[in-house]
Amino acid sequence: MTAITASVALGLAVLLLDVIATVLLVRSTVATPRQKALQLVFIWAIPFLGSIVVIAILRETISTPRGRLSSGSGDQWFPGFGPESEPHRGHHGEHSGGGDVGHGGDGGFGGH
């Protein structure tokens, strides 16, 4: 009886993971329709492993630095990211005041 319960629990966990991966993929705005179709086949043809791979891919595309996407057709940015959406900042970040903190290795001595 314990083996049956464990098998059912494992099956439900795999099913849940497949459903989560499917929902994340369908909601994704990064993947093309063809990529989505191929990844959906991968999720359901190879349960568990397919879901983990697709979730990892989606997570990687979402966490790309500064929201920038790689594309052969030029620069693309996630909404709210990119040069046109960033406020003007000086060399020192948000505060363009002086200070030599953070200038790697110069110890705060000397000019720029």
N, C-alpha and C positions, 0 to 999 in steps of 0.2 A: 504493500500500500504506500509506503514511503517513496519508493521509486516512481510510482505513478504520479504522486503529488509533486515530486521534484521535476519530473518530465513536463507536467502541465505548467508549472511555474516558469520553467526555462522557456517553454514554447510561448507563453504569454509575454515574457520579457523580450524575446526576439521579435515577436509580432509588434509590441509597443515601440521598440527601437525602429523597426521598419516604417511604422506609421509616422513617427516623429521625423525621420529622415525624409519621408515623402512630403510631409507638410512643409518642412523647411525648404525643400527643393522647389515645390510648387510656388511658394511665396517669394522665392529668390528673384531678384531683378537683374542679377549678374549673368546667369546662364541663358544661353539662347534656347529657343524651343527644341532644337535638335539635341543640344546637350542635355536638356531636361529629360527628353524622351529616353536617351541612352542611359542616363543615370538612374532613371526610374526602373528600367529593365535590369540594371545592375543591382539595385536595391533588392528587388523581389526575386531575381534569379539566384542570387547568392545571399540568402538571409544572414543577418548579423554582420558578416564581414563587409558586404556591399553597403550596408547602412553606415557602418563606422567610417568607411572610406569616403562616402559622399558627404557625411557630416564634417569630416576633417577638411575636405576640399572647400565646402561652403564656409567653414569657419576661417580658413586661410584667406579666401577672397574677401571676406568681410573685414578681417583684421589687417588687411594690407595697409602699410604705413600711410598716414595722412589721408586715407580713403582713396588713394589713387589705384586705378585699375590698369593692368597691362593690356594693351590692345594693339593689333597691327594697324589699325586705322587711325592712329593718332591718340592724343591724350583724352582720357575720359575721367571724370571725377564723380564720386558719390554726391548726391544732393547735400548741400551745406558744407562741402569741402572744396578746396581748390583755391587758386589765386584770387578769383573774383569775390570769394566769400570771406577771405581773411582780412581783418583790420590791418591797417598799416602799422608795422612794428619796426622799431629801430634795431640796430645791431645787438643791443642788450636785451632783446625780448620785449615784454610789455612795457617796461620802464626804460626809456632811452637815456636815463641819467647816467652819470659817470660810475666809477668803481671798477676795480680790476679783479673782482671776484670771478672765478670761472674761466680765466684765460690760461688754459692749460700750461703749466710749467713756468710761467713768468713770475710767479710768487708775488705779484702785485707791484713789482718794481719796474721802473722804466716806462717810457711812453709807448704809444701804439704806432 
